[in-house]
Amino acid sequence: MCASYGLQIRPEDIHDGFSVIDDQASTVALQNWLEEFRHEPVKPTGVHRRNLNPIVRERERAGERRRTVDLAWWKLWVRGEPARFPAINARVEGLVGSGAWSGPLKSRRGLVPATEYFEKGHRFTLPDEPHGLFAFAGLWNVTKTPEGEWMVSYAIVTQPAVPHLAEIHDRMPLLVPRELSDEWLDPTRTGDQDLLDETVAVGRALAERVQVSAL
């Protein structure tokens, strides 16, 4: 978990919800993605499905912060190729001290925008959030592909499910409340156990408001 989710939203809702100011090219790319995938679940990127999905990132260059929405491959790439282990999700319990995850956790944390996610014939939503929009905690890498192009890849952080969802699946995405978004994205704050514990604790109230319905 999570293996599919949905994003039915307008570009300006993402920009407003996550304080993103993008250039025109990025906005057009996001709009094109929403038009193509609005009515179907987001699936991991792979051999048969070359979709790149929106994630929110923040980087610091020359003392300036830049927060953007980028299209990224949903399965973390490591050393120039898709990871050879399951890497669409990353368990929050195993991030600290893990070779594959320690670099992204340290300073490459992102937000994966969603309006729903799916598991075992059920749909999970947060309708009381503005526009129904929320965010999964994500980890990302930047890799040069064999074709010589730079590409962003990501994984979604998961946690043990809260009680009212655990009967459907024992895992769920780690949700990042809006009041913690700046901390999670901040590339100058080192990702460590304290940040993970804070995110899990603060996000629990949000997780407990998740509503579930049968498909």
N, C-alpha and C positions, 0 to 999 in steps of 0.2 A: 504494500500500500504506500503510496498512491499510484495507480496505473492509468487513470484517465480523469480529466476534469474539464470544466467548461468555462468560457469567458465570453459572456454576452453583454457587451458594454460599448460605449463610445470612447474614442481616443481621449477626449477632454475629461472624461470621468477618471481615467487612469492618471492623467496629468494632474488634475485637481486632488485626487485621493492620495497621491504619493508625492506631491510637491515637485513634479518633474517639469522642467522647461526644456523641450527638445527643439532641435532645428527642423526645418521643413522636411528634409529628406527622411528623418526618422519618423515624423508624424505621418507622412505618406506611406511608409513601409508598414506602420502599425495599422493604418486604415485599410490597406490592402489585405493584411492578414485577417483583420476582423471580418471583412467582406467574404473572404474565402472560407473561414473556419467558424463563423458565428453560429452556425446551426449544426455543428457536429462536435463530438467530444475531442478534446486535445489528447493525442496519443504520443507515446515516446517516439523520437526520431529514429529511423533505422533504414535498412536496405530498401524496404518497400514503401516507406513513408518518409519523405525528405522534408517534412514540415519543420520550420524553425519557429519557436514560440516566444511570446513577449516575456521578458524579465526586466525588473528595475535594478539598476546598478548605480553605485556612487564611487567615483574615483577622485584622487587628488593629484593634480599636476601643477608644478611650479607654484605651490602654495594655494591653489584654487581648487575648490570642490566642483565636481560636475555630476549631476544625477540625470540618468538617461533611461529610456526604454529601448532595449535592444532585442533583436530576434536571435534566439539561441537554440542549440541542439539539446534536446532533452535526453541526455545520458552523458555523464561527465566523461570528457576525454582526458587521458593521461599520457604524457610523453608522445603527443602527436597522433594518437589513435583512440577510438572508443575503449574505455576501460574493459579489461578482460574479466571483470567480476561484475555482479549486479550493481549498477551505478545510476539507475534512475532515481533511487531513493537512498537516503543516508540515515541510519538510526541515530537519534540524538544521544543515546547511551554510549555509542562507540566512537564518537568524533574526536575527543581529546586524546592525543597520543597516537592516533592512527596515521600511518604514513601517507595514505592516499588522500585523507580528508584534512590533515593538519594545515596544509598551505591555504586551501580555500577558507577554512574556518578562521584562520588568523586574520585575513584582511580582504577576502573575496566573498563576501556574503551578499545575497540579493533577496529581493522579494519577487515571488511568483504570483501575479494577480490572477484571481479566479472569482467566479460567481457561483460555482458549484463543483462538487467532485462526486465520483461514482465508485461504488464498491458493492459487489455481490448483489446486483439487481436493485440497489437503492441509490437515491440521490440525496446529497447532503448540502444544505444551503444555510445562509445567514441573512434572511430577508429583512431583518431590522437594521442591517448596516446600510449606509448610504449607497443607493443603486445596487444593493445586494453584493457589493464588491468587498472582497477581503484578500488577504495575502498569505501564502505559505512561506515559511523560511526556506531560503535556497542557498546553495553554494555553487560557485562558478569558477571556471578556468577559461583562459584564452589560449588557443592553440593554433599553430600554423598547420594547415592541412597539407596532404601530399601534393596538392595542386599549387601550394605556395600562398594560399589565402588565409588571412586571420579569421578565426571563428570562435564565438563564445559558446560554451557548453555549460550545462547545469544539472544539478540533482536537487530533489525536494527532501527536506529534513522531515523525518517522521518521529512520532512519540507514541507511548501507550495510549490507547483510546480512553476517553472519559467514560464513566460507568454506563450512561444511557446509550452509548454507541458501541460499547464493547461486545454486546451480544451479536452484533452484525460482523464486526471485525475487531481484532485486538489491537490494531494499529490505526493511526490517523495522522494527517499532516500536522506539523507544528505550525500553529497559527500565530502570526505576529500582529498584535494590536497596533492601531495607528499611533498611539502614544509612545510606542517603543520602536517605531520604524526608523527614526533617525539613529538611535543607538545601534540597531541591527545593521544598518547600511554603512555606518561610519567606518571608513577604511583605516582611520588612525587609532581606533580602539581595537586592541588585540583580542581576537576571539578566544575565549577560554571557558573553563567550567563555570565561572561566575556569570558570564553573559548567557550561557546556555540555561543555567538554573533560573536566572531572572526571566528569560523569555518564556520558559515553561510555566513558571509561577504566574507571571502577569497574563499570559495567554490562556490560562485555564478558564477564566471567567468567559472569555470569548468562545472557547471550545464547548463549554457547557451550554451555550446558547445555540449551538448547531442544531438545525431541524432536519429530520430525516423522513423521507417518503419513499414508497415502493415505486419502481418504474413501471 
